[in-house]
């Protein structure tokens, strides 16, 4: 119920035709938050002192950091296009 009330308020205030724009905006915001979750996750799961035998291997850590950097790059590119691009 707590999750539905804000959605109903938004529909009442902006109408159904604006919902798609709000959905896209929410997805953009979530994508911008993703690197802030991925980098610490990779860091902690790669730590032998925290994870012990379950820690990521060097190869897996490299792949995970590479993917995290790609995500961060594309988020930076998105911000560049939004503010300075065409």
HTML snippet that shows the backbone in 3Dmol.js (N, CA, C, O; Angstrom):
<script src="https://3Dmol.org/build/3Dmol-min.js"></script>
<div id="view" style="width:600px;height:400px;position:relative"></div>
<script>
const pdb = `
ATOM      1  N   UNK A   1       0.834  -1.199   0.000  1.00  0.00           N
ATOM      2  CA  UNK A   1       0.000   0.000   0.000  1.00  0.00           C
ATOM      3  C   UNK A   1       0.872   1.253   0.000  1.00  0.00           C
ATOM      4  O   UNK A   1       0.545   2.233  -0.670  1.00  0.00           O
ATOM      5  N   UNK A   2       1.983   1.231   0.749  1.00  0.00           N
ATOM      6  CA  UNK A   2       2.846   2.410   0.795  1.00  0.00           C
ATOM      7  C   UNK A   2       3.497   2.703  -0.557  1.00  0.00           C
ATOM      8  O   UNK A   2       3.785   3.861  -0.860  1.00  0.00           O
ATOM      9  N   UNK A   3       3.729   1.687  -1.362  1.00  0.00           N
ATOM     10  CA  UNK A   3       4.333   1.898  -2.675  1.00  0.00           C
ATOM     11  C   UNK A   3       3.302   2.377  -3.694  1.00  0.00           C
ATOM     12  O   UNK A   3       3.662   3.055  -4.655  1.00  0.00           O
ATOM     13  N   UNK A   4       2.060   2.046  -3.508  1.00  0.00           N
ATOM     14  CA  UNK A   4       1.016   2.402  -4.471  1.00  0.00           C
ATOM     15  C   UNK A   4       0.568   3.850  -4.305  1.00  0.00           C
ATOM     16  O   UNK A   4       0.229   4.501  -5.293  1.00  0.00           O
ATOM     17  N   UNK A   5       0.557   4.364  -3.091  1.00  0.00           N
ATOM     18  CA  UNK A   5       0.056   5.722  -2.831  1.00  0.00           C
ATOM     19  C   UNK A   5       0.837   6.778  -3.625  1.00  0.00           C
ATOM     20  O   UNK A   5       0.202   7.615  -4.266  1.00  0.00           O
ATOM     21  N   UNK A   6       2.179   6.786  -3.619  1.00  0.00           N
ATOM     22  CA  UNK A   6       2.883   7.787  -4.433  1.00  0.00           C
ATOM     23  C   UNK A   6       2.586   7.649  -5.923  1.00  0.00           C
ATOM     24  O   UNK A   6       2.503   8.653  -6.631  1.00  0.00           O
ATOM     25  N   UNK A   7       2.425   6.417  -6.409  1.00  0.00           N
ATOM     26  CA  UNK A   7       2.099   6.220  -7.822  1.00  0.00           C
ATOM     27  C   UNK A   7       0.731   6.806  -8.154  1.00  0.00           C
ATOM     28  O   UNK A   7       0.556   7.425  -9.204  1.00  0.00           O
ATOM     29  N   UNK A   8      -0.221   6.618  -7.277  1.00  0.00           N
ATOM     30  CA  UNK A   8      -1.568   7.166  -7.500  1.00  0.00           C
ATOM     31  C   UNK A   8      -1.526   8.694  -7.471  1.00  0.00           C
ATOM     32  O   UNK A   8      -2.180   9.349  -8.283  1.00  0.00           O
ATOM     33  N   UNK A   9      -0.765   9.256  -6.548  1.00  0.00           N
ATOM     34  CA  UNK A   9      -0.631  10.717  -6.468  1.00  0.00           C
ATOM     35  C   UNK A   9      -0.039  11.269  -7.765  1.00  0.00           C
ATOM     36  O   UNK A   9      -0.503  12.288  -8.277  1.00  0.00           O
ATOM     37  N   UNK A  10       0.978  10.601  -8.292  1.00  0.00           N
ATOM     38  CA  UNK A  10       1.605  11.050  -9.532  1.00  0.00           C
ATOM     39  C   UNK A  10       0.619  10.975 -10.693  1.00  0.00           C
ATOM     40  O   UNK A  10       0.561  11.894 -11.510  1.00  0.00           O
ATOM     41  N   UNK A  11      -0.147   9.906 -10.776  1.00  0.00           N
ATOM     42  CA  UNK A  11      -1.141   9.775 -11.845  1.00  0.00           C
ATOM     43  C   UNK A  11      -2.186  10.874 -11.735  1.00  0.00           C
ATOM     44  O   UNK A  11      -2.591  11.451 -12.744  1.00  0.00           O
ATOM     45  N   UNK A  12      -2.620  11.163 -10.527  1.00  0.00           N
ATOM     46  CA  UNK A  12      -3.639  12.205 -10.342  1.00  0.00           C
ATOM     47  C   UNK A  12      -3.078  13.580 -10.703  1.00  0.00           C
ATOM     48  O   UNK A  12      -3.763  14.379 -11.342  1.00  0.00           O
ATOM     49  N   UNK A  13      -1.839  13.859 -10.300  1.00  0.00           N
ATOM     50  CA  UNK A  13      -1.247  15.175 -10.553  1.00  0.00           C
ATOM     51  C   UNK A  13      -0.852  15.390 -12.007  1.00  0.00           C
ATOM     52  O   UNK A  13      -1.070  16.470 -12.555  1.00  0.00           O
ATOM     53  N   UNK A  14      -0.273  14.373 -12.636  1.00  0.00           N
ATOM     54  CA  UNK A  14       0.285  14.551 -13.975  1.00  0.00           C
ATOM     55  C   UNK A  14      -0.533  13.908 -15.085  1.00  0.00           C
ATOM     56  O   UNK A  14      -0.350  14.250 -16.253  1.00  0.00           O
ATOM     57  N   UNK A  15      -1.410  13.008 -14.758  1.00  0.00           N
ATOM     58  CA  UNK A  15      -2.208  12.332 -15.773  1.00  0.00           C
ATOM     59  C   UNK A  15      -1.481  11.128 -16.345  1.00  0.00           C
ATOM     60  O   UNK A  15      -0.276  10.959 -16.154  1.00  0.00           O
ATOM     61  N   UNK A  16      -2.223  10.307 -17.039  1.00  0.00           N
ATOM     62  CA  UNK A  16      -1.655   9.074 -17.586  1.00  0.00           C
ATOM     63  C   UNK A  16      -0.652   9.328 -18.694  1.00  0.00           C
ATOM     64  O   UNK A  16       0.275   8.536 -18.866  1.00  0.00           O
ATOM     65  N   UNK A  17      -0.804  10.403 -19.450  1.00  0.00           N
ATOM     66  CA  UNK A  17       0.089  10.662 -20.587  1.00  0.00           C
ATOM     67  C   UNK A  17       1.508  11.001 -20.154  1.00  0.00           C
ATOM     68  O   UNK A  17       2.434  10.874 -20.954  1.00  0.00           O
ATOM     69  N   UNK A  18       1.702  11.426 -18.917  1.00  0.00           N
ATOM     70  CA  UNK A  18       3.036  11.764 -18.412  1.00  0.00           C
ATOM     71  C   UNK A  18       3.729  10.587 -17.725  1.00  0.00           C
ATOM     72  O   UNK A  18       4.900  10.692 -17.362  1.00  0.00           O
ATOM     73  N   UNK A  19       3.035   9.487 -17.544  1.00  0.00           N
ATOM     74  CA  UNK A  19       3.614   8.353 -16.828  1.00  0.00           C
ATOM     75  C   UNK A  19       4.818   7.762 -17.548  1.00  0.00           C
ATOM     76  O   UNK A  19       5.783   7.353 -16.901  1.00  0.00           O
ATOM     77  N   UNK A  20       4.777   7.713 -18.868  1.00  0.00           N
ATOM     78  CA  UNK A  20       5.908   7.134 -19.589  1.00  0.00           C
ATOM     79  C   UNK A  20       7.165   7.980 -19.400  1.00  0.00           C
ATOM     80  O   UNK A  20       8.259   7.429 -19.279  1.00  0.00           O
ATOM     81  N   UNK A  21       7.030   9.301 -19.372  1.00  0.00           N
ATOM     82  CA  UNK A  21       8.184  10.173 -19.124  1.00  0.00           C
ATOM     83  C   UNK A  21       8.729   9.965 -17.712  1.00  0.00           C
ATOM     84  O   UNK A  21       9.942   9.943 -17.507  1.00  0.00           O
ATOM     85  N   UNK A  22       7.835   9.813 -16.749  1.00  0.00           N
ATOM     86  CA  UNK A  22       8.268   9.576 -15.376  1.00  0.00           C
ATOM     87  C   UNK A  22       8.937   8.210 -15.227  1.00  0.00           C
ATOM     88  O   UNK A  22       9.889   8.063 -14.461  1.00  0.00           O
ATOM     89  N   UNK A  23       8.440   7.216 -15.956  1.00  0.00           N
ATOM     90  CA  UNK A  23       9.056   5.897 -15.915  1.00  0.00           C
ATOM     91  C   UNK A  23      10.471   5.945 -16.479  1.00  0.00           C
ATOM     92  O   UNK A  23      11.391   5.365 -15.902  1.00  0.00           O
ATOM     93  N   UNK A  24      10.646   6.631 -17.598  1.00  0.00           N
ATOM     94  CA  UNK A  24      11.981   6.768 -18.191  1.00  0.00           C
ATOM     95  C   UNK A  24      12.901   7.512 -17.229  1.00  0.00           C
ATOM     96  O   UNK A  24      14.049   7.107 -17.044  1.00  0.00           O
ATOM     97  N   UNK A  25      12.424   8.585 -16.617  1.00  0.00           N
ATOM     98  CA  UNK A  25      13.228   9.327 -15.657  1.00  0.00           C
ATOM     99  C   UNK A  25      13.652   8.456 -14.479  1.00  0.00           C
ATOM    100  O   UNK A  25      14.799   8.522 -14.036  1.00  0.00           O
ATOM    101  N   UNK A  26      12.733   7.644 -13.974  1.00  0.00           N
ATOM    102  CA  UNK A  26      13.079   6.771 -12.849  1.00  0.00           C
ATOM    103  C   UNK A  26      14.137   5.754 -13.258  1.00  0.00           C
ATOM    104  O   UNK A  26      15.009   5.422 -12.455  1.00  0.00           O
ATOM    105  N   UNK A  27      14.079   5.253 -14.486  1.00  0.00           N
ATOM    106  CA  UNK A  27      15.073   4.288 -14.947  1.00  0.00           C
ATOM    107  C   UNK A  27      16.432   4.945 -15.152  1.00  0.00           C
ATOM    108  O   UNK A  27      17.461   4.324 -14.886  1.00  0.00           O
ATOM    109  N   UNK A  28      16.453   6.180 -15.617  1.00  0.00           N
ATOM    110  CA  UNK A  28      17.713   6.915 -15.761  1.00  0.00           C
ATOM    111  C   UNK A  28      18.347   7.121 -14.393  1.00  0.00           C
ATOM    112  O   UNK A  28      19.553   6.932 -14.234  1.00  0.00           O
ATOM    113  N   UNK A  29      17.553   7.502 -13.414  1.00  0.00           N
ATOM    114  CA  UNK A  29      18.079   7.713 -12.064  1.00  0.00           C
ATOM    115  C   UNK A  29      18.618   6.408 -11.491  1.00  0.00           C
ATOM    116  O   UNK A  29      19.680   6.395 -10.869  1.00  0.00           O
ATOM    117  N   UNK A  30      17.896   5.315 -11.696  1.00  0.00           N
ATOM    118  CA  UNK A  30      18.383   4.019 -11.213  1.00  0.00           C
ATOM    119  C   UNK A  30      19.685   3.622 -11.900  1.00  0.00           C
ATOM    120  O   UNK A  30      20.579   3.072 -11.256  1.00  0.00           O
ATOM    121  N   UNK A  31      19.803   3.892 -13.195  1.00  0.00           N
ATOM    122  CA  UNK A  31      21.037   3.536 -13.897  1.00  0.00           C
ATOM    123  C   UNK A  31      22.207   4.374 -13.407  1.00  0.00           C
ATOM    124  O   UNK A  31      23.339   3.891 -13.381  1.00  0.00           O
ATOM    125  N   UNK A  32      21.960   5.615 -13.022  1.00  0.00           N
ATOM    126  CA  UNK A  32      23.025   6.459 -12.494  1.00  0.00           C
ATOM    127  C   UNK A  32      23.458   6.024 -11.096  1.00  0.00           C
ATOM    128  O   UNK A  32      24.593   6.282 -10.696  1.00  0.00           O
ATOM    129  N   UNK A  33      22.588   5.380 -10.362  1.00  0.00           N
ATOM    130  CA  UNK A  33      22.919   4.895  -9.025  1.00  0.00           C
ATOM    131  C   UNK A  33      23.643   3.550  -9.061  1.00  0.00           C
ATOM    132  O   UNK A  33      24.276   3.163  -8.078  1.00  0.00           O
ATOM    133  N   UNK A  34      23.557   2.847 -10.165  1.00  0.00           N
ATOM    134  CA  UNK A  34      24.110   1.501 -10.251  1.00  0.00           C
ATOM    135  C   UNK A  34      25.601   1.411  -9.945  1.00  0.00           C
ATOM    136  O   UNK A  34      25.994   0.516  -9.196  1.00  0.00           O
ATOM    137  N   UNK A  35      26.459   2.287 -10.480  1.00  0.00           N
ATOM    138  CA  UNK A  35      27.889   2.160 -10.147  1.00  0.00           C
ATOM    139  C   UNK A  35      28.183   2.317  -8.659  1.00  0.00           C
ATOM    140  O   UNK A  35      29.134   1.723  -8.150  1.00  0.00           O
ATOM    141  N   UNK A  36      27.384   3.102  -7.963  1.00  0.00           N
ATOM    142  CA  UNK A  36      27.597   3.293  -6.530  1.00  0.00           C
ATOM    143  C   UNK A  36      27.294   2.021  -5.737  1.00  0.00           C
ATOM    144  O   UNK A  36      27.724   1.891  -4.591  1.00  0.00           O
ATOM    145  N   UNK A  37      26.566   1.096  -6.330  1.00  0.00           N
ATOM    146  CA  UNK A  37      26.319  -0.192  -5.700  1.00  0.00           C
ATOM    147  C   UNK A  37      27.292  -1.259  -6.204  1.00  0.00           C
ATOM    148  O   UNK A  37      27.702  -2.130  -5.438  1.00  0.00           O
ATOM    149  N   UNK A  38      27.663  -1.199  -7.481  1.00  0.00           N
ATOM    150  CA  UNK A  38      28.480  -2.252  -8.080  1.00  0.00           C
ATOM    151  C   UNK A  38      29.920  -2.208  -7.584  1.00  0.00           C
ATOM    152  O   UNK A  38      30.477  -3.250  -7.239  1.00  0.00           O
ATOM    153  N   UNK A  39      30.538  -1.022  -7.539  1.00  0.00           N
ATOM    154  CA  UNK A  39      31.943  -0.945  -7.127  1.00  0.00           C
ATOM    155  C   UNK A  39      32.165  -1.469  -5.700  1.00  0.00           C
ATOM    156  O   UNK A  39      33.077  -2.270  -5.496  1.00  0.00           O
ATOM    157  N   UNK A  40      31.375  -1.051  -4.710  1.00  0.00           N
ATOM    158  CA  UNK A  40      31.565  -1.640  -3.370  1.00  0.00           C
ATOM    159  C   UNK A  40      31.276  -3.141  -3.334  1.00  0.00           C
ATOM    160  O   UNK A  40      31.934  -3.882  -2.603  1.00  0.00           O
ATOM    161  N   UNK A  41      30.300  -3.589  -4.116  1.00  0.00           N
ATOM    162  CA  UNK A  41      29.981  -5.012  -4.153  1.00  0.00           C
ATOM    163  C   UNK A  41      31.172  -5.819  -4.665  1.00  0.00           C
ATOM    164  O   UNK A  41      31.530  -6.842  -4.082  1.00  0.00           O
ATOM    165  N   UNK A  42      31.777  -5.363  -5.742  1.00  0.00           N
ATOM    166  CA  UNK A  42      32.942  -6.063  -6.287  1.00  0.00           C
ATOM    167  C   UNK A  42      34.102  -5.992  -5.302  1.00  0.00           C
ATOM    168  O   UNK A  42      34.809  -6.980  -5.103  1.00  0.00           O
ATOM    169  N   UNK A  43      34.296  -4.847  -4.696  1.00  0.00           N
ATOM    170  CA  UNK A  43      35.387  -4.686  -3.736  1.00  0.00           C
ATOM    171  C   UNK A  43      35.240  -5.664  -2.562  1.00  0.00           C
ATOM    172  O   UNK A  43      36.188  -6.368  -2.215  1.00  0.00           O
ATOM    173  N   UNK A  44      34.070  -5.703  -1.964  1.00  0.00           N
ATOM    174  CA  UNK A  44      33.865  -6.556  -0.796  1.00  0.00           C
ATOM    175  C   UNK A  44      33.884  -8.043  -1.153  1.00  0.00           C
ATOM    176  O   UNK A  44      34.402  -8.849  -0.381  1.00  0.00           O
ATOM    177  N   UNK A  45      33.329  -8.420  -2.308  1.00  0.00           N
ATOM    178  CA  UNK A  45      33.341  -9.838  -2.671  1.00  0.00           C
ATOM    179  C   UNK A  45      34.711 -10.297  -3.159  1.00  0.00           C
ATOM    180  O   UNK A  45      34.948 -11.498  -3.287  1.00  0.00           O
ATOM    181  N   UNK A  46      35.609  -9.361  -3.431  1.00  0.00           N
ATOM    182  CA  UNK A  46      36.973  -9.710  -3.827  1.00  0.00           C
ATOM    183  C   UNK A  46      37.921  -9.759  -2.635  1.00  0.00           C
ATOM    184  O   UNK A  46      39.071 -10.170  -2.783  1.00  0.00           O
ATOM    185  N   UNK A  47      37.470  -9.355  -1.481  1.00  0.00           N
ATOM    186  CA  UNK A  47      38.308  -9.285  -0.295  1.00  0.00           C
ATOM    187  C   UNK A  47      38.419 -10.654   0.378  1.00  0.00           C
ATOM    188  O   UNK A  47      37.421 -11.211   0.835  1.00  0.00           O
ATOM    189  N   UNK A  48      39.635 -11.186   0.432  1.00  0.00           N
ATOM    190  CA  UNK A  48      39.866 -12.479   1.092  1.00  0.00           C
ATOM    191  C   UNK A  48      39.620 -12.386   2.603  1.00  0.00           C
ATOM    192  O   UNK A  48      39.179 -13.355   3.221  1.00  0.00           O
ATOM    193  N   UNK A  49      39.906 -11.219   3.197  1.00  0.00           N
ATOM    194  CA  UNK A  49      39.715 -11.086   4.646  1.00  0.00           C
ATOM    195  C   UNK A  49      38.232 -11.101   5.020  1.00  0.00           C
ATOM    196  O   UNK A  49      37.874 -11.532   6.117  1.00  0.00           O
ATOM    197  N   UNK A  50      37.376 -10.636   4.124  1.00  0.00           N
ATOM    198  CA  UNK A  50      35.933 -10.618   4.411  1.00  0.00           C
ATOM    199  C   UNK A  50      35.232 -11.895   3.950  1.00  0.00           C
ATOM    200  O   UNK A  50      34.358 -12.423   4.638  1.00  0.00           O
ATOM    201  N   UNK A  51      35.631 -12.382   2.772  1.00  0.00           N
ATOM    202  CA  UNK A  51      34.910 -13.493   2.154  1.00  0.00           C
ATOM    203  C   UNK A  51      35.581 -14.855   2.352  1.00  0.00           C
ATOM    204  O   UNK A  51      34.955 -15.894   2.138  1.00  0.00           O
ATOM    205  N   UNK A  52      36.849 -14.849   2.759  1.00  0.00           N
ATOM    206  CA  UNK A  52      37.551 -16.117   2.953  1.00  0.00           C
ATOM    207  C   UNK A  52      37.674 -16.897   1.662  1.00  0.00           C
ATOM    208  O   UNK A  52      38.098 -16.366   0.635  1.00  0.00           O
ATOM    209  N   UNK A  53      37.297 -18.168   1.726  1.00  0.00           N
ATOM    210  CA  UNK A  53      37.425 -19.020   0.535  1.00  0.00           C
ATOM    211  C   UNK A  53      36.409 -18.673  -0.552  1.00  0.00           C
ATOM    212  O   UNK A  53      36.535 -19.128  -1.688  1.00  0.00           O
ATOM    213  N   UNK A  54      35.414 -17.876  -0.208  1.00  0.00           N
ATOM    214  CA  UNK A  54      34.380 -17.511  -1.172  1.00  0.00           C
ATOM    215  C   UNK A  54      34.699 -16.233  -1.944  1.00  0.00           C
ATOM    216  O   UNK A  54      33.884 -15.782  -2.749  1.00  0.00           O
ATOM    217  N   UNK A  55      35.851 -15.654  -1.717  1.00  0.00           N
ATOM    218  CA  UNK A  55      36.237 -14.411  -2.392  1.00  0.00           C
ATOM    219  C   UNK A  55      36.408 -14.665  -3.884  1.00  0.00           C
ATOM    220  O   UNK A  55      36.730 -15.774  -4.311  1.00  0.00           O
ATOM    221  N   UNK A  56      36.188 -13.619  -4.660  1.00  0.00           N
ATOM    222  CA  UNK A  56      36.375 -13.705  -6.102  1.00  0.00           C
ATOM    223  C   UNK A  56      37.829 -14.010  -6.431  1.00  0.00           C
ATOM    224  O   UNK A  56      38.740 -13.590  -5.718  1.00  0.00           O
ATOM    225  N   UNK A  57      38.034 -14.737  -7.509  1.00  0.00           N
ATOM    226  CA  UNK A  57      39.391 -14.949  -7.998  1.00  0.00           C
ATOM    227  C   UNK A  57      39.895 -13.659  -8.634  1.00  0.00           C
ATOM    228  O   UNK A  57      39.123 -12.732  -8.879  1.00  0.00           O
ATOM    229  N   UNK A  58      41.187 -13.610  -8.896  1.00  0.00           N
ATOM    230  CA  UNK A  58      41.761 -12.416  -9.529  1.00  0.00           C
ATOM    231  C   UNK A  58      41.118 -12.186 -10.893  1.00  0.00           C
ATOM    232  O   UNK A  58      40.799 -11.052 -11.252  1.00  0.00           O
ATOM    233  N   UNK A  59      40.930 -13.265 -11.651  1.00  0.00           N
ATOM    234  CA  UNK A  59      40.311 -13.146 -12.971  1.00  0.00           C
ATOM    235  C   UNK A  59      38.888 -12.604 -12.861  1.00  0.00           C
ATOM    236  O   UNK A  59      38.511 -11.685 -13.588  1.00  0.00           O
ATOM    237  N   UNK A  60      38.104 -13.173 -11.954  1.00  0.00           N
ATOM    238  CA  UNK A  60      36.720 -12.722 -11.801  1.00  0.00           C
ATOM    239  C   UNK A  60      36.667 -11.275 -11.312  1.00  0.00           C
ATOM    240  O   UNK A  60      35.811 -10.507 -11.752  1.00  0.00           O
ATOM    241  N   UNK A  61      37.562 -10.898 -10.417  1.00  0.00           N
ATOM    242  CA  UNK A  61      37.619  -9.504  -9.958  1.00  0.00           C
ATOM    243  C   UNK A  61      37.931  -8.564 -11.116  1.00  0.00           C
ATOM    244  O   UNK A  61      37.332  -7.495 -11.235  1.00  0.00           O
ATOM    245  N   UNK A  62      38.873  -8.966 -11.971  1.00  0.00           N
ATOM    246  CA  UNK A  62      39.213  -8.152 -13.145  1.00  0.00           C
ATOM    247  C   UNK A  62      37.998  -7.977 -14.058  1.00  0.00           C
ATOM    248  O   UNK A  62      37.698  -6.868 -14.500  1.00  0.00           O
ATOM    249  N   UNK A  63      37.314  -9.071 -14.330  1.00  0.00           N
ATOM    250  CA  UNK A  63      36.121  -9.007 -15.191  1.00  0.00           C
ATOM    251  C   UNK A  63      35.045  -8.141 -14.545  1.00  0.00           C
ATOM    252  O   UNK A  63      34.416  -7.329 -15.223  1.00  0.00           O
ATOM    253  N   UNK A  64      34.827  -8.304 -13.245  1.00  0.00           N
ATOM    254  CA  UNK A  64      33.789  -7.539 -12.554  1.00  0.00           C
ATOM    255  C   UNK A  64      34.111  -6.052 -12.531  1.00  0.00           C
ATOM    256  O   UNK A  64      33.228  -5.222 -12.751  1.00  0.00           O
ATOM    257  N   UNK A  65      35.390  -5.704 -12.262  1.00  0.00           N
ATOM    258  CA  UNK A  65      35.768  -4.288 -12.289  1.00  0.00           C
ATOM    259  C   UNK A  65      35.669  -3.717 -13.700  1.00  0.00           C
ATOM    260  O   UNK A  65      35.295  -2.557 -13.873  1.00  0.00           O
ATOM    261  N   UNK A  66      35.996  -4.512 -14.696  1.00  0.00           N
ATOM    262  CA  UNK A  66      35.878  -4.060 -16.084  1.00  0.00           C
ATOM    263  C   UNK A  66      34.429  -3.754 -16.423  1.00  0.00           C
ATOM    264  O   UNK A  66      34.134  -2.725 -17.032  1.00  0.00           O
ATOM    265  N   UNK A  67      33.529  -4.638 -16.033  1.00  0.00           N
ATOM    266  CA  UNK A  67      32.102  -4.415 -16.277  1.00  0.00           C
ATOM    267  C   UNK A  67      31.612  -3.188 -15.518  1.00  0.00           C
ATOM    268  O   UNK A  67      30.835  -2.396 -16.050  1.00  0.00           O
ATOM    269  N   UNK A  68      32.066  -3.028 -14.275  1.00  0.00           N
ATOM    270  CA  UNK A  68      31.669  -1.854 -13.484  1.00  0.00           C
ATOM    271  C   UNK A  68      32.165  -0.576 -14.140  1.00  0.00           C
ATOM    272  O   UNK A  68      31.447   0.424 -14.163  1.00  0.00           O
ATOM    273  N   UNK A  69      33.382  -0.593 -14.676  1.00  0.00           N
ATOM    274  CA  UNK A  69      33.910   0.589 -15.369  1.00  0.00           C
ATOM    275  C   UNK A  69      33.136   0.892 -16.650  1.00  0.00           C
ATOM    276  O   UNK A  69      32.917   2.056 -16.986  1.00  0.00           O
ATOM    277  N   UNK A  70      32.723  -0.151 -17.361  1.00  0.00           N
ATOM    278  CA  UNK A  70      31.913   0.046 -18.568  1.00  0.00           C
ATOM    279  C   UNK A  70      30.571   0.679 -18.198  1.00  0.00           C
ATOM    280  O   UNK A  70      30.105   1.594 -18.877  1.00  0.00           O
ATOM    281  N   UNK A  71      29.959   0.196 -17.133  1.00  0.00           N
ATOM    282  CA  UNK A  71      28.690   0.775 -16.669  1.00  0.00           C
ATOM    283  C   UNK A  71      28.885   2.245 -16.304  1.00  0.00           C
ATOM    284  O   UNK A  71      28.088   3.097 -16.698  1.00  0.00           O
ATOM    285  N   UNK A  72      29.938   2.539 -15.556  1.00  0.00           N
ATOM    286  CA  UNK A  72      30.202   3.929 -15.159  1.00  0.00           C
ATOM    287  C   UNK A  72      30.497   4.800 -16.376  1.00  0.00           C
ATOM    288  O   UNK A  72      30.058   5.948 -16.440  1.00  0.00           O
ATOM    289  N   UNK A  73      31.238   4.257 -17.342  1.00  0.00           N
ATOM    290  CA  UNK A  73      31.532   5.025 -18.560  1.00  0.00           C
ATOM    291  C   UNK A  73      30.253   5.394 -19.295  1.00  0.00           C
ATOM    292  O   UNK A  73      30.061   6.550 -19.673  1.00  0.00           O
ATOM    293  N   UNK A  74      29.373   4.409 -19.500  1.00  0.00           N
ATOM    294  CA  UNK A  74      28.143   4.698 -20.234  1.00  0.00           C
ATOM    295  C   UNK A  74      27.221   5.640 -19.466  1.00  0.00           C
ATOM    296  O   UNK A  74      26.491   6.419 -20.078  1.00  0.00           O
ATOM    297  N   UNK A  75      27.241   5.581 -18.147  1.00  0.00           N
ATOM    298  CA  UNK A  75      26.477   6.548 -17.368  1.00  0.00           C
ATOM    299  C   UNK A  75      27.057   7.948 -17.528  1.00  0.00           C
ATOM    300  O   UNK A  75      26.313   8.922 -17.645  1.00  0.00           O
ATOM    301  N   UNK A  76      28.383   8.050 -17.532  1.00  0.00           N
ATOM    302  CA  UNK A  76      29.018   9.340 -17.789  1.00  0.00           C
ATOM    303  C   UNK A  76      28.702   9.844 -19.184  1.00  0.00           C
ATOM    304  O   UNK A  76      28.451  11.033 -19.380  1.00  0.00           O
ATOM    305  N   UNK A  77      28.715   8.945 -20.147  1.00  0.00           N
ATOM    306  CA  UNK A  77      28.374   9.317 -21.526  1.00  0.00           C
ATOM    307  C   UNK A  77      26.925   9.802 -21.602  1.00  0.00           C
ATOM    308  O   UNK A  77      26.632  10.777 -22.294  1.00  0.00           O
ATOM    309  N   UNK A  78      26.028   9.128 -20.898  1.00  0.00           N
ATOM    310  CA  UNK A  78      24.625   9.553 -20.856  1.00  0.00           C
ATOM    311  C   UNK A  78      24.509  10.971 -20.298  1.00  0.00           C
ATOM    312  O   UNK A  78      23.795  11.806 -20.853  1.00  0.00           O
ATOM    313  N   UNK A  79      25.213  11.236 -19.202  1.00  0.00           N
ATOM    314  CA  UNK A  79      25.166  12.579 -18.628  1.00  0.00           C
ATOM    315  C   UNK A  79      25.744  13.614 -19.584  1.00  0.00           C
ATOM    316  O   UNK A  79      25.209  14.716 -19.706  1.00  0.00           O
ATOM    317  N   UNK A  80      26.830  13.266 -20.260  1.00  0.00           N
ATOM    318  CA  UNK A  80      27.413  14.178 -21.237  1.00  0.00           C
ATOM    319  C   UNK A  80      26.400  14.501 -22.340  1.00  0.00           C
ATOM    320  O   UNK A  80      26.217  15.664 -22.700  1.00  0.00           O
ATOM    321  N   UNK A  81      25.751  13.474 -22.870  1.00  0.00           N
ATOM    322  CA  UNK A  81      24.777  13.697 -23.936  1.00  0.00           C
ATOM    323  C   UNK A  81      23.591  14.531 -23.473  1.00  0.00           C
ATOM    324  O   UNK A  81      23.067  15.355 -24.222  1.00  0.00           O
ATOM    325  N   UNK A  82      23.177  14.309 -22.238  1.00  0.00           N
ATOM    326  CA  UNK A  82      22.031  15.058 -21.721  1.00  0.00           C
ATOM    327  C   UNK A  82      22.365  16.540 -21.577  1.00  0.00           C
ATOM    328  O   UNK A  82      21.562  17.397 -21.950  1.00  0.00           O
ATOM    329  N   UNK A  83      23.543  16.846 -21.040  1.00  0.00           N
ATOM    330  CA  UNK A  83      23.856  18.233 -20.717  1.00  0.00           C
ATOM    331  C   UNK A  83      24.621  18.975 -21.800  1.00  0.00           C
ATOM    332  O   UNK A  83      24.423  20.179 -21.961  1.00  0.00           O
ATOM    333  N   UNK A  84      25.496  18.296 -22.554  1.00  0.00           N
ATOM    334  CA  UNK A  84      26.329  18.998 -23.516  1.00  0.00           C
ATOM    335  C   UNK A  84      26.242  18.455 -24.928  1.00  0.00           C
ATOM    336  O   UNK A  84      26.711  19.105 -25.863  1.00  0.00           O
ATOM    337  N   UNK A  85      25.659  17.287 -25.109  1.00  0.00           N
ATOM    338  CA  UNK A  85      25.590  16.665 -26.419  1.00  0.00           C
ATOM    339  C   UNK A  85      24.411  17.139 -27.234  1.00  0.00           C
ATOM    340  O   UNK A  85      23.651  18.016 -26.823  1.00  0.00           O
ATOM    341  N   UNK A  86      24.282  16.544 -28.386  1.00  0.00           N
ATOM    342  CA  UNK A  86      23.151  16.891 -29.257  1.00  0.00           C
ATOM    343  C   UNK A  86      22.215  15.723 -29.402  1.00  0.00           C
ATOM    344  O   UNK A  86      21.204  15.824 -30.097  1.00  0.00           O
TER     345      UNK A  86
END
`;
const viewer = $3Dmol.createViewer("view");
viewer.addModel(pdb, "pdb");
viewer.setStyle({}, {cartoon: {color: "spectrum"}});
viewer.zoomTo();
viewer.render();
</script>
